[in-house]
Amino acid sequence: MININQLFLYLPIIPFLGAVIIFFINNDLFIKKLSLFIFFVTFQLSLFFWIFFDNSVYQFQFLNSINWIPSENFYYTVGIDGISLFFIILTTFLIPICVLASWDSIKKNFKEFVICFLILESILILSFSVLDILLFYIFFESILIPMFLIIGIWGSRERKIRAAYYFFLYTLVGSLFMLLGILLIYFETGTTDLQTLSFIKFSEKRQLLLWLAFFASFSVKVPMIPFHIWLPEAHVESPTAGSLVLAGILLKLGTYGFLRFSLNLFPWATIYFTPLVFTMGVIGIVYGSLTTLRQIDLKKIIAYSSVAHMNFVVLGIFALNLQGIEGSILLMLSHGIVSPALFLAIGVLYDRYKSRILNYYSGLVQVMPLFAIFFGFFTLANISLPTTSSFVGEFLVLLGAFRYNTIAAFIATLGIILGASYSLWLYNRVIFGNIKVYYLSYFYDLNRRETFLFIPLVLISLWMGIYPTPFLNCMHSSCGYLLSIYLI
């Protein structure tokens, strides 16, 4: 009889086994149906763990540990707390949407395309649940392989190979410093187990060095200024599904790393470097927002918008108070819903008209009213309109940031104003005005599949915006325990 703890051990194995099975199948239609079934089972299981999650406990739950390399004291340990729970659910929720979004647009090598996403889902679940820093590094880097293939093979334009290398090299080079830091920790302590390391006090100089090593890796993944160059390039060249998973999940690995490792293991260094992080975060918000205003590629507009929003998340994390950290997690989850929805909307336009240049679009409300409604909703969610998911997250982040540094928080609020400017400007240009019939000669609104993709995203955004209590209750104990380190 398998108990619930053992069941969690098998969660990342399900999509991996699905990838192995699909490898031997050659019927595309059967592959589509089977992959959706596998994704659906994985998603249902992840919800099952939310149901049995104990909100009152700050320790890791559903723990499993396997003696990986006994002679070297390496253990494969997995478990989740209130911080990592929703990232796993977000992963299992978004991946099937990625495949459904590519149902008709991927014309070649669909089997290999699905296999990449199955492996990617398995690695992401492991990244958010593993409690060993060396294994986290291995899974963190392993994500590069399927994403490199997704961008490089199924990308939409000529620069896709360049974009794939941008993504690969930026992340790889930054992560090499984290590997050196992990090796230093292992040689000093004899272990890489996160739960054991949480009770080890490193010297102040050692903390500074290790914090910078981890920061070099996580800041590239967020991305923070000036390590952001790879993101717009990767978004523009990747297929719609690649943009969805990149914006919805992969960017969260950097901020998750800050929460799980930097704040937890190096508290003195975190306090020491917080002014630097706040400065970089504020610059990222303002720079990202201003750069968004001058873009004409639809994907680049959303990509630079993501830079601004993820730097908001960084401010909340390093505010080092409960409102800021809980707000940052909620904002990450919201961004994981809203940003993929906007990329999905742009993918709908690209599938029809084979262009992402803003100047070609105008007056679509006259011929695509259903599209205009969904695009309008997520535009408002992107500017954090009350009752949408982003509002609660940004409000808590700014509340936490004001408690830490009023001037930085005040400058960061410019990002909200600029966000409203570029979001409404984009919506006005695409939806209203006269149709440019010289460029767009045929029109048809959302089909049933595309409509069903948008509906759950709308419902979740409204749920998080109107009643975020179930989410906040789960993360409250874990965030409180994390902050207790800074009260000692």
C-alpha positions in Angstrom: 0.0 0.0 0.0 1.5 3.3 -1.1 1.1 6.2 1.4 0.8 9.8 0.3 4.5 10.5 1.0 5.6 7.7 -1.3 3.1 9.0 -3.9 4.8 12.3 -4.0 8.0 10.5 -4.9 6.4 9.2 -8.1 4.9 12.5 -9.2 7.9 13.6 -11.4 8.3 10.1 -12.7 4.9 10.1 -14.4 5.7 12.6 -17.2 9.1 11.0 -17.7 7.6 7.5 -18.2 5.1 9.2 -20.6 8.0 10.5 -22.6 9.5 7.0 -22.9 6.1 5.5 -24.0 5.5 8.2 -26.6 8.9 7.7 -28.0 7.8 4.4 -29.5 4.5 5.7 -31.0 4.3 7.3 -34.4 0.6 8.3 -34.7 0.4 12.1 -34.1 -3.2 12.1 -33.1 -2.8 9.3 -30.6 0.3 11.1 -29.2 -1.7 14.3 -28.7 -4.4 12.4 -26.8 -2.0 10.3 -24.8 0.1 13.3 -23.8 -2.9 15.3 -22.6 -4.0 12.3 -20.5 -0.6 12.1 -18.9 -0.5 15.9 -18.3 -4.1 15.7 -16.8 -3.2 12.8 -14.4 -0.1 14.7 -13.2 -2.1 17.9 -12.7 -4.8 16.0 -10.7 -2.1 14.5 -8.5 -0.5 17.9 -7.8 -4.0 19.2 -6.7 -4.2 16.1 -4.5 -1.2 17.2 -2.5 -2.7 20.7 -2.0 -5.8 19.0 -0.5 -3.7 17.1 2.0 -1.3 20.0 2.7 -1.2 21.1 6.3 -1.3 24.9 6.5 -0.3 25.0 10.1 3.0 23.3 9.7 6.1 25.2 8.5 8.3 22.1 8.0 8.6 20.3 4.6 5.8 17.8 4.0 5.6 14.6 1.9 9.2 14.0 2.6 11.1 11.2 0.9 14.8 10.5 1.1 17.0 8.0 -0.8 20.6 7.5 0.0 22.0 8.5 -3.4 25.8 8.2 -2.9 26.3 6.8 0.7 30.1 7.2 0.7 29.9 10.9 0.0 26.8 11.7 2.1 24.6 12.6 -0.9 20.9 12.1 -0.4 18.1 12.4 -2.9 15.5 14.2 -0.7 12.2 15.7 -1.9 9.5 17.6 -0.1 7.4 20.7 -0.3 6.3 23.6 1.9 4.0 26.5 1.4 6.6 28.3 -0.8 7.1 25.5 -3.3 3.6 23.9 -3.4 2.0 26.4 -5.8 5.0 26.4 -8.2 4.5 22.7 -8.7 0.8 23.1 -9.3 1.5 26.0 -11.7 3.9 23.8 -13.6 1.4 20.9 -14.0 -1.3 23.4 -14.9 0.6 25.3 -17.6 2.4 22.5 -19.5 -0.8 21.0 -20.9 -1.9 24.5 -22.0 1.4 24.8 -23.9 0.7 21.5 -25.8 -3.0 22.5 -26.5 -1.8 25.9 -27.8 0.5 24.1 -30.2 -2.2 21.6 -31.4 -2.4 22.9 -34.9 0.7 25.3 -35.2 3.4 22.6 -34.8 3.4 20.8 -38.2 6.7 18.8 -37.9 8.2 16.5 -35.3 5.2 16.8 -33.0 6.3 13.6 -31.1 9.7 15.1 -30.3 8.0 18.4 -29.3 5.7 16.6 -26.8 8.6 14.6 -25.4 10.5 17.8 -24.7 7.6 19.1 -22.7 7.1 15.9 -20.8 10.8 15.8 -19.8 10.6 19.6 -19.0 7.7 19.1 -16.7 9.4 16.2 -14.9 12.6 18.3 -14.3 10.6 21.4 -13.2 8.7 19.4 -10.6 12.0 18.0 -9.3 13.6 21.5 -9.3 10.8 22.9 -7.1 10.7 19.9 -4.7 14.3 18.7 -4.3 16.0 19.6 -0.9 19.6 19.1 -1.9 21.5 22.0 -3.3 23.7 19.9 -5.6 20.7 18.1 -7.1 18.9 21.4 -7.4 21.8 22.6 -9.5 21.7 19.5 -11.7 17.9 19.9 -12.3 18.2 23.7 -12.7 20.8 23.2 -15.5 19.0 20.2 -17.0 16.1 22.5 -17.9 18.4 24.2 -20.5 18.4 21.1 -22.7 14.7 20.7 -23.6 14.2 24.5 -23.7 17.2 24.8 -26.0 15.6 22.3 -28.4 12.2 23.9 -28.2 13.6 27.3 -29.1 16.1 26.1 -31.6 14.0 23.6 -33.5 10.4 24.9 -33.3 11.2 28.6 -33.2 9.4 30.8 -35.6 12.1 32.9 -37.3 15.6 32.8 -38.7 17.3 34.0 -35.5 16.0 31.1 -33.4 19.4 29.4 -33.2 21.0 32.6 -32.0 18.2 33.0 -29.4 18.6 29.4 -28.2 22.4 30.0 -27.6 21.7 33.3 -25.8 19.4 31.5 -23.4 21.7 28.6 -23.0 25.0 30.5 -22.5 23.6 33.3 -20.2 22.1 30.7 -17.8 25.0 28.3 -18.0 27.7 30.9 -17.3 25.8 32.4 -14.4 25.2 29.0 -12.9 28.8 28.0 -12.9 29.4 30.4 -10.1 26.6 28.7 -8.1 28.3 25.3 -8.7 31.6 26.7 -7.3 29.6 27.9 -4.3 28.0 24.5 -3.8 31.4 22.8 -3.9 32.7 25.2 -1.3 29.8 24.5 0.9 30.3 20.7 0.5 34.0 20.8 1.3 33.4 23.0 4.3 30.4 21.2 5.8 30.5 17.7 4.3 26.8 17.8 3.1 24.6 19.5 0.5 21.3 18.7 2.3 19.3 21.9 2.6 17.6 20.9 5.9 21.0 20.3 7.5 22.6 23.4 6.1 19.8 25.5 7.5 21.2 25.0 10.9 24.8 25.7 10.0 26.1 29.2 10.5 28.6 30.3 7.9 31.1 33.1 8.7 30.3 36.6 7.5 33.0 36.6 4.8 32.0 33.1 3.7 28.4 34.2 3.4 29.2 37.2 1.3 31.2 35.0 -1.2 28.5 32.3 -1.3 25.6 34.8 -1.6 27.3 36.4 -4.7 27.9 33.0 -6.2 24.2 32.1 -5.9 23.1 35.6 -6.9 25.0 35.3 -10.2 22.9 32.4 -11.2 19.5 33.5 -9.9 19.7 37.1 -11.2 20.2 35.9 -14.7 17.2 33.7 -14.6 14.9 36.4 -13.1 16.2 38.3 -15.1 17.6 41.4 -13.5 19.3 44.4 -15.2 21.9 44.1 -16.8 21.5 40.3 -17.3 18.2 40.5 -19.2 19.4 40.6 -22.8 18.6 36.9 -23.4 14.9 37.1 -22.4 13.4 39.3 -25.2 15.5 37.4 -27.8 14.3 34.0 -26.5 10.7 35.1 -26.4 10.6 36.5 -29.8 12.2 33.5 -31.5 10.5 30.7 -29.5 7.2 29.1 -30.5 4.1 30.2 -28.5 4.3 27.2 -26.2 8.0 28.0 -25.5 7.0 31.6 -24.5 4.3 30.3 -22.3 6.5 28.0 -20.3 9.4 30.5 -20.3 7.3 33.4 -18.9 5.0 31.2 -16.8 7.5 28.9 -15.0 11.1 29.3 -15.9 11.5 32.9 -14.8 10.2 31.8 -11.3 13.2 29.6 -10.8 15.4 32.6 -10.1 13.1 34.2 -7.5 12.4 30.8 -6.0 16.1 30.3 -5.7 16.4 33.5 -3.7 13.7 32.4 -1.3 14.8 28.8 -0.9 18.6 29.3 -0.8 19.9 32.9 -0.5 17.5 34.1 2.2 17.6 30.8 4.0 21.3 30.0 4.1 23.0 33.4 4.0 20.9 35.8 6.2 23.8 38.1 7.1 24.8 38.5 3.5 21.2 39.0 2.4 20.9 41.9 4.8 24.2 43.3 3.6 23.4 43.2 -0.1 19.7 44.2 0.2 20.4 47.9 -0.7 22.2 46.7 -3.9 19.3 44.4 -4.8 16.7 47.1 -4.2 18.7 49.5 -6.4 18.9 46.9 -9.2 15.2 46.0 -8.8 14.0 49.6 -9.0 16.2 50.2 -12.1 14.8 47.0 -13.6 11.2 48.1 -13.0 11.7 51.6 -14.5 14.0 50.5 -17.3 11.9 47.5 -18.3 8.7 49.7 -18.4 10.3 52.5 -20.4 11.9 50.0 -22.9 8.5 48.3 -23.3 7.0 51.6 -24.5 9.3 51.8 -27.5 8.9 48.2 -28.8 6.9 47.4 -31.9 7.2 43.6 -31.8 4.2 42.2 -29.8 6.2 39.5 -28.1 9.0 42.0 -27.1 6.4 44.2 -25.4 5.2 41.3 -23.2 8.8 40.2 -22.6 10.1 43.6 -21.4 6.9 43.8 -19.3 7.9 40.5 -17.7 11.3 42.1 -16.8 9.5 44.9 -14.9 7.1 42.6 -13.1 9.7 40.1 -12.0 11.8 42.9 -10.6 8.7 43.8 -8.5 8.9 40.3 -7.2 12.6 40.8 -6.2 11.7 43.9 -4.2 9.1 42.0 -2.3 11.5 39.1 -1.5 14.2 41.4 -0.2 11.9 43.7 1.8 12.4 40.9 4.4 8.9 41.2 5.9 5.8 39.0 5.7 3.8 41.2 3.4 6.6 41.6 0.9 7.5 37.9 0.7 3.9 36.6 0.6 3.1 39.3 -2.0 6.1 38.3 -4.1 5.0 34.7 -4.2 1.4 35.7 -5.1 2.7 38.0 -7.8 4.9 35.2 -9.2 1.8 33.0 -9.4 -0.2 35.8 -11.0 2.5 36.5 -13.5 2.5 32.8 -14.2 -1.1 33.1 -15.3 -1.4 36.6 -16.9 1.9 36.7 -18.9 1.3 33.2 -20.6 -2.3 34.4 -21.4 -0.9 37.4 -23.2 1.6 35.3 -25.1 -1.2 33.0 -26.0 -3.2 35.9 -27.4 -0.2 37.0 -29.4 0.2 33.4 -30.6 -3.4 33.5 -31.8 -2.7 36.5 -33.9 0.6 35.0 -35.3 -1.1 31.8 -36.2 -3.6 33.7 -38.4 -1.5 36.5 -39.8 2.1 35.4 -39.5 3.3 38.7 -38.1 4.0 40.1 -34.7 4.7 43.7 -35.9 2.4 46.1 -34.1 2.0 48.4 -37.1 0.1 45.8 -39.1 -2.7 45.4 -36.5 -5.7 47.7 -35.9 -9.5 47.5 -35.4 -9.6 43.8 -34.5 -12.7 44.3 -32.3 -14.8 44.6 -35.4 -13.9 41.1 -36.6 -12.6 39.3 -33.5 -14.9 40.4 -30.6 -14.3 37.3 -28.5 -10.5 37.8 -28.8 -10.9 41.4 -27.9 -12.7 40.5 -24.6 -10.1 38.0 -23.5 -7.2 40.2 -24.6 -8.8 43.2 -22.8 -9.2 41.2 -19.5 -5.6 40.1 -19.4 -4.4 43.6 -20.4 -6.3 44.9 -17.3 -4.8 42.1 -15.2 -1.4 43.1 -16.4 -1.8 46.6 -15.0 -3.0 45.1 -11.7 -6.6 46.2 -11.8 -8.4 45.4 -8.5 -10.2 42.0 -8.5 -7.4 40.5 -10.7 -4.6 38.4 -9.4 -1.8 40.9 -9.9 -3.5 43.6 -7.8 -3.2 41.6 -4.5 0.4 40.6 -5.2 1.6 44.1 -6.2 -0.2 45.7 -3.3 1.5 43.4 -0.7 4.9 43.9 -2.4 4.6 47.7 -2.3 3.4 47.5 1.3 6.4 45.5 2.2 8.7 47.6 0.2 7.4 50.8 1.8 8.2 49.3 5.2 11.8 48.8 4.2 12.6 51.8 2.0 10.0 54.5 1.2 12.0 56.2 -1.6 12.7 52.9 -3.4 9.0 51.9 -3.1 7.9 55.3 -4.3 10.1 55.0 -7.5 8.8 51.5 -8.0 5.3 52.8 -8.1 6.3 54.5 -11.4 6.3 51.0 -12.8 2.5 50.7 -12.2 1.9 54.0 -14.1 4.2 53.1 -16.9 2.6 49.6 -17.0 -0.8 51.1 -17.5 0.6 53.3 -20.3 2.2 50.5 -22.4 -0.6 48.0 -21.7 -3.5 50.3 -22.7 -1.4 51.7 -25.6 -0.9 48.2 -26.9 -4.6 47.3 -26.5 -5.8 50.5 -28.2 -3.5 50.0 -31.2 -4.4 46.4 -31.8 -8.2 46.4 -30.9 -9.5 49.8 -31.9 -9.3 52.0 -35.0 -9.7 51.1 -38.6 -8.8 47.7 -40.0 -5.7 47.8 -42.1 -7.1 45.7 -45.0 -3.9 46.2 -47.0 -2.1 43.9 -44.6 -4.9 41.7 -43.1 -7.3 40.3 -45.7 -9.2 37.5 -43.9 -10.5 37.3 -40.4 -11.9 34.7 -38.0 -12.4 34.8 -34.2 -11.3 32.4 -31.6 -12.2 28.8 -32.2 -13.5 26.4 -29.5 -10.1 25.1 -28.5 -8.6 28.6 -28.1 -11.6 29.8 -26.1 -11.3 26.8 -23.7 -7.6 27.7 -23.2 -8.4 31.2 -22.0 -11.4 30.4 -19.7 -9.4 28.6 -16.9 -6.8 31.4 -17.0 -9.5 34.0 -16.5 -11.2 32.1 -13.7 -7.9 31.6 -11.8 -6.9 35.2 -12.2 -10.3 36.3 -10.8 -10.1 33.7 -7.9 -6.7 35.0 -6.8 -7.8 38.6 -7.1 -11.1 38.3 -5.3 -10.3 35.5 -2.7 -6.5 35.0 -2.3 -6.9 33.5 1.2 -6.4 29.8 0.3 -3.1 30.7 -1.3 -1.9 33.0 1.5 -2.9 30.5 4.2 -0.7 27.8 2.7 2.4 30.0 2.4 1.9 31.9 5.8 3.7 29.4 8.1 6.6 28.7 5.7 7.2 32.4 5.1 6.9 33.2 8.8 9.5 30.5 9.6 11.9 31.9 6.9 11.6 35.4 8.4 12.2 34.1 11.9 15.9 33.7 10.9 16.1 37.5 10.7 14.5 38.0 14.1 17.2 36.1 16.0 
